[in-house]
């Protein structure tokens, strides 16, 4: 069993983009350039299990700050709305960006 956590992604910043089949784009509060409208990722955990027959992807937990899009995200989860979620990682250069 492997647990990938925040330390596995040290030096990278994450941005989560969410598209719902009912609400459409669920925008987060990120205001940084190309990441505008995404949810800034504070922490991420992904459990991967190998059972001898192959790899099984289990829980994928993403922590985002409370902000403008979180109530819409809660509504989508409460309504069991089908969501397409993409997490993009950005390497921050020493000069910023």
Secondary structure, 3 states (H helix, E strand, C coil): CEEECHHHHCCEEEEEEEEECCCEEECCCCCCHHHCCCEEEEEEEEEEEECCCCEEEEEEEEEECCCCCHHHHHHHHHCCCCEEEEEEEEECCCCCC
